[in-house]
Amino acid sequence: MDTASFDYKLPEARIAQHPVDPRDSSRLLVDRGPITQVATGEMVVHARMRELADYLNPGDVVVINTTRVMPARLSLRKDTGGAAEVLLLERLSADANSGSWEALVRPGKRLPPGSVLTSKFDGGVLRVEVGNDLGDGVRLVSLVSTGISLIEAIDFLGEMPLPPYITAQLDDPDRYQTIYADPHRAHSSAAPTAGLHFTPEVFAGLARRGISVAEVELVVGLGTFRPIESERIEDHRMHSERYSVPAATLAACERAHLDGNNVVAIGTTVVRALESAAATGNRDGSTELFIAEGFGFQIVDRLVTNFHLPRSSLLVMVDAFAGPRWRDLYRVALDGNYRFLSFGDAMVLTRKDRWNALSNEAHQ
């Protein structure tokens, strides 16, 4: 399939530069499905995130990704005094004062293996040695901190790794964290953005409706936000990302299915974690799963997700999940002035084969 099939015109004005306040005031586009559309002519419901529970069913299981974003963008200096930047992607090893990561490095061509970058702070120095090219522009880097621990140095010097399409300053770095991010597991290089809309009030609404919440972790890295550069979807290779799915989460999903209820993934990273566990039989590991048309979903029935970039692997996943219907839904969102991408609004999708099953029942 041609990558151009996943192109659409995204006006710059539709790209959200700031998160809304409060978080759950973001808009929520709910797909009503082909049956309702035929009966009423209405394709969607326009709602707010605070109303999410109203569009789910009692007994459903909502699954969230509890990963935390680390301030992974480091501004450093070369020995010559020139500026350089390192974006930490995945930690390979670390102890109190040193560690190695996969990273993106700029300016990459001017930083051969052995290049040393530094940043000084009161009482110490963070030193980064650039290593070999690991492919796809990813480099191996080694970090050493003096004066304070390595994690403290990264927290002190690093900046939130906002996507390049967000050009406005983020005054509060916590707005690029979900409220349920695990403070002890700050490993991700990007936020699981569908979860940015959640507030205690959203969770309270789920509980009142008899909807339970389960957790997974997927460390968001290059696999999630790397663009598709190949002309054919089939030629795209996902970068690996670590995931962990607790046994209790899989058990909750199984109970929901046995009772005829839905597993609702909050974001595409949750989909990758759950479906990777189902496909491999491993609850913990690294995944390069690329979900495209023809993928056989085993766990996720419904998906809450933001609106994604054209030609992205995330949009390809939405197509695999909801079918070509996504084009009409995106057109409705654009015409309705919904806000797109990381700080934008969200939508609720139902897996296309679930709609097909309902359609068949309706015509029997």
N, C-alpha and C positions, 0 to 999 in steps of 0.2 A: 504494500500500500504506500502511495506517495505521501511524503511528509506534508506536501502542499495541501493535502486534503484536510489538514488540521489548522489551516490558516483562517483568520478572520480579521476584520478591521477593528482594531482597538484604539479609539481616540485617546489621546494623552489626557484629556480632561476626565476620562473615566477611571484613571489610575489613582487610587486613594493614596494621598501623601501623609495623612494623619489618621490615627485610630479615632473612632467615635467615643464619646463619653456620655453616659456610661457604656461599658462594653456591650451589654445586651440590648442596647437600642439600635444596633446594626440591623439592617433589613434582612428578611429571610424569604426567599422565593421558594415556594413549595410546589413541586410538580404534582398535579392532580391525576395524571395518567390518562391514557387513551380512552378508557371507558367513560370517565366523567366528562372528558372533553367532548366526546361524541354526544353525550346526553345533554350537556349544558352549554357547550361551546366555549367553556372556560378552561384554558390550559393550566393555569397556575392560581395559587393564592398568594397575595402579597401580605406578608406578616412581619413580625419583629422577632429577633432571636429570643427575647424573654418569653415568647409564646411557644417555644419549641415543643414542650410537652404536649400541647394541644394537638399536635400533628403526628404524635407517636401513639402507640397502643399500650395499655396496661400489660405488664408482663414482658415487654421488650427489654433488651439489655443494651445500654449505651456504653461504648468502649472508647476510652480516652488514652492518649499518649502522654505519659508523665515526664518525658524527657525535658531537660532544662537547657536553655541556650547559654553557652559560655561566651564571654566577650572575646571572640576569636580573631578579630581583626587587629593586628599589631602594626603600629607605625614605628619604623626603626631607621637606623642610619648605617650606611656603609662606612668602611674605613676612610674613604675619600670625603666623607661628609654628605654624600648624596642620599636622597630619601629612598626608602624601600618599604614594601608592605608584605606581610605574611598573613594569610588567612588559614588558620588551623582547621583541618577537616576531621581527621580521625586520629585519636591517640593510640599509639602502638605500644608504648611502655612509658612508665613514669614512676619516680619516687619523690622524695621530699623536695629535692632541689634540681632535678634534671628529668628529661624525658624526650621521647621522639614522637613525631607526628607525621602524618601525611598532610600536605599543605599546598596551597596555591601561592606562588611567589611573584612579586612584581618589583622591578622589571626583569622578568625571567631570563631573557637572553643576555642580560648584562650581569647575571649572577651565576657563574659557573660553579660546579661542585667545589666546596672548600671556602666559598665566600662566607665572611663573618659579618653579622649585623648586630647592632647593639642598641639598647635604650637604657639611659641612666635615670635613676630616681634617688630620692634621699636615702642614703644608707645602703645602696646596692646597684646592681646592674643585671639586666636581662641580656643574655648572649644567645644568638641564634646562628647556628652553622648550617648552611644550605648544602644538601647532599644531592644524590643522584635523581635523575628524572625517572619516575615510575610509570610513565605513560599517561597520555591524555592531559599533559601539562601539569600533572601532580608531581610534587617533589617531596623527597624525604628531608625533614629538618630535625636538628637536635637542639634542644633548649637547655640552658643552664642559668639558674638564678643564684645570685649572691646577696646576702643581707636578709632576705625573707624567703619563704618557700616559693616553689615554682608556681603553684596555683594562686598564691597571694599576688605574685608578680603579674600573672596574666590578668587577674581580676583588677589590679591597680592600673595597668597600662593599656589593657585591651579595650576595644570598642565593640558595641553590638554589630554583628555582621548583617546590616540591613541590605536587602537586595538592591542592585544598581538602579532600578527604576524608581526607588524612593530617594528623592533628592532633598527633601525637607529634613531639618534637624529634628531628632527625637529628644524631647526635653526630659522625658522619664523613661530610662532604659527598661523598666519593668513592664512597660506597655508592649514590649516585644517578648514577654513571657506569658504563658498561661498562668492563671491563679493557682493551678494545681501542680505546677512544675516541681519536681523533687529537688530540693535544694542541695542534696548530697550527690546528685548525678548530673552535673553541668557538663555535658559532653557534646551537645549538638551545635552545629554551625548555622542552623536556621531554625525558626520556630515552626511547630505544627500549627499552622495559622488558623485552621478551623476552630481550634480550641481557644483562640484569643477572644472569642465572643462570650465565653462562659463567665458567669458570676455566681455567687452563692444563691441568688434568687432563682437562677436557671436550674441549679441542682435541687433546690427546694421544690420547684415545680415538678421536676421529674419524680421526686420521692412521693409527692402527694398523689401523683397519678399511678403509682405502683410500678415505676420504671426503675430498674436497678442500674448501677454503674460499675463497670469493671475496668481494669487497667492493663496496658501493655507499655513497653518501651521500645521505640525505634529511634536510634541516634541519627538525626537528620543531617545528611552531608551532601556530597556531590551527587550521589545517586538520585536525590530528590530534585535538586534545582539545576542540574546540568542540562543545558538545552540540547535538543535533537539537531545535530548538524548534518546527518546523512540524508540523502535524497529519499531513501526508502526507510520506512519505519522498521522493517525487519533487520536493518543493518545497525540499528542503534544498540549500544551496549551500556547497560546500567553499571554504575560504580557500586561496589558493595557497601552495605550499611548494616550495622549490628542491631539485633532485635532480641527482645526477651518477652515471652508470653507466659505468665504464671499459669500453673495448672488450674487454679481456681477460676481464671478467666475462661479457659477452654471449657471447663465444666459448666460455667454459667451460660455460655453460648450453646452448648449441647442441650441444657435444660430448656432454654428458650425455644429451640427448634422442636424438641419433643412436645412442647406445649402449644406448638403452632404460632409462636411469637417470632419477632424479628431481632436480629443482631444489627445494631445501628453503629456504624463506624463514624467517629468524629475526626474526619480528615483522611486524606489518602495515605498518610504514614501508618495509620491504624490498619487500613486495608492491607498494606504490604506486610505488616507484621503478622496479622492473623492468617492471611492466605499463604504466607511463607511457612508458617508453622504447620498448616494443614497439608501443604504440598510436600514438605520434607519429612514430616513426623518429628521434627526437632523443635522444642519450645524455645531454645536459645541458639543463636548462631549469627552468621552473616548472610545477607541475602542480596542477590543481584536480580531478583524477580522483576521482570518488565511485563506489566499487565497491558495487553493489547487485545484487539478484536479476536474472539475465539477462545479467550481464557475461560476456564471452567471454575467459577467462584464456588467455594465450598462452605464458607462461613458467613460472609457479609451479605445482608439483605437490603439494607438502606444505608445511605451515605449523606452526611452533612459535610459540605465542602465549599470553599471559596471559589470565585471565578478565576480561571487560570490563563496564563500566557498562551498566545497562539504558538503552535508547533512545539508544545512542551510534552514531556512524558506524562505529566499530570492530566493534560487534556486527552491524551490517548487512553489513559485509564478511565476517564469519565465516559469516553465513547464506548469502551469495552463494557462498562457497567450499565449505562443507560441507553446505548445505541445512538443512532444518528439524530434522535430526538434532541440531543444537547444543542444542536444548531438553532432550533426554534426557541429553546429556553434561553440561550445566550442572546438571541435577537430581542426577545421580550425584555431581558435585563438591560440591554443597551438602550432600547427605546424608553425604558422606564427609569433611566438615570441611576441604575444601581452602580455602586462603587466596586471596582475590580481589584484583584490581586491581594497581596498579603494583608493590608489594612482595610480591605474592602468588605463587602457584604457576603452573604452565604446563601446556599440553596440546599434543599432536601431532595434527594433522588432515590428512586426505588429501582432495584435491579430489573433489567428489561425482561428477563424470563419470568419474574414474578408478575409483571403486568400481563405477559402473554398467558400465563396460567389463569389469571383472573378473567381475561377476555374470553378464554375458552369456556370457563364456567358460566359466564354470563350468556353465552350463546347456546348452552345445552338445554 
